[in-house]
Amino acid sequence: MTRLRTELPGPRSLELAARRKNAVASGVGSTLPVYIDSAEDGLLVDVDGNRLIDLGSGIAVTGVGNPAPAVAEAVHEQIDRFSHTCFMITPYEGYLEVCEQLNELTPGDHEKRSVLFNSGAEAVENAVKIARHATGRQAVVVFDHAYHGRTNLTMALTAKNMPYKHGFGPFAGEIYRVPMSYPYRDGGLSGAEAAARAIDLIEKQVGVDTAACVLIEPIQGEGGFVVPAEGFLPAIAEWCARTGALLVADEIQTGFCRTGSWFASDHEGVVPDMVTTAKGIAGGMPLAAVTGRAEVMDAVHVGGLGGTYGGNPVACAAALGAIRTMRERDLSAAARRIEDAVLPRLRALAEKTSTFTPSAGTSTSGETSTPSAGTSTSGGLIGDIRGRGAMLAVEFTEPTPDIASRVAKACHAAGVVVLTCGTYGNVIRFLPPLVIPDDLLAEGMDIFEQAVLGVAK
Ligand SMILES: *Cc1c(COP(=O)(O)O)cnc(C)c1O
């Protein structure tokens, strides 16, 4: 354990944790109470000098590196010239350039427009505003297990009560939830069958011509890295095109090379009417966007969209540096190489643990869940392995829902940052920086495998 100098958290982190108690609202959690001092690609160095392997990228944000040289340079250069004017008062070129890049890179070669914001939730809110304005309709269709943010409207769009919505209502109206294609849990419905099930519900409960938009993560993020069965997304897109509902792809977690192409919609050739982006867009600087068909985006009256900080010049400079890095280093190919390195290891681990039953653990995570219908509990630890590119996940078998949190804790103690997710809290997700060195990725996966085998003992 040469990367660790102390137990985690170390003494300096413990000091800061004590200060935090009296300064920071306790509603903000932290996966690891380890305070970071600096970072390198794939490594986080804490205030005690421990070096942690980063398989989370700050939730799919620092794919280009941390800090990425092109991002750091662009930020320095911009902050020395000016930090802010407010694009709605006196505009600047960087905002235009980011919009031009987004219009070029997002799926489809139709005429597009973009608008910039600060956070993913804000982008999703605005996509809904634009969809309602452009269509003159109000209903918004979302899916089981969806995650779209923590503001009032996006809480309503998000599926999971705890921790995102509990006690925070009342929520915004005119939102309708339908079943997602979730092959591991829906008995293996084909994409077409799962789409027919969702569409039937929409038509019966919402109507054929009342939906402003259907909002979907092409691969669900917080909901468990759920990859819909092939054909699901194209069938939903076809229904939208036929009925006049706008298809909004929430690519906030999946975008910017993460899944092995610029956007996850690209894998099945789906062309959404609008795309929301954030997270990976600007190498860690806060920036988000809505990009969509010109006639949809331009339907909104002048002054109807905006915000004080949206498209801040420093964040725009960072985005241009990040996108240049993605192009120059072909980070889509890097994401596919990560998939090629990690998937076989996860499959071998599933094989190796196929006869294991988990030991009774003493979970202290507070994560509880009830076994759900339709999943295999026939033995073994790993129920499903899924994802694309550098967005990969393991869903552990139930009914021992705390395996994932125990494995995550063991990884954290050994200095590897992994994140859990999923409606049932039983998924571990891997979101390594796209620039992570091969040996570091392998070392992180070694530690993950040991953690899983440890839980199985
Ligand atoms: C993270 C996320 C959001 C919310 O983004 P914030 O920047 O945290 O507001 C919305 N949708 C998806 C798919 C996300 O992963």
The ligand as an ORCA input file, in Angstrom:
! r2SCAN-3c Opt
* xyz 0 1
  C     -25.554     15.042    -12.708
  C     -26.711     14.972    -13.592
  C     -27.658     16.000    -13.663
  C     -27.583     17.226    -12.776
  O     -26.420     17.970    -13.020
  P     -25.924     19.016    -11.903
  O     -24.782     19.729    -12.578
  O     -25.520     18.238    -10.714
  O     -27.073     19.923    -11.646
  C     -28.697     15.881    -14.549
  N     -28.813     14.795    -15.347
  C     -27.922     13.793    -15.318
  C     -28.090     12.641    -16.246
  C     -26.847     13.839    -14.435
  O     -25.980     12.820    -14.385
*
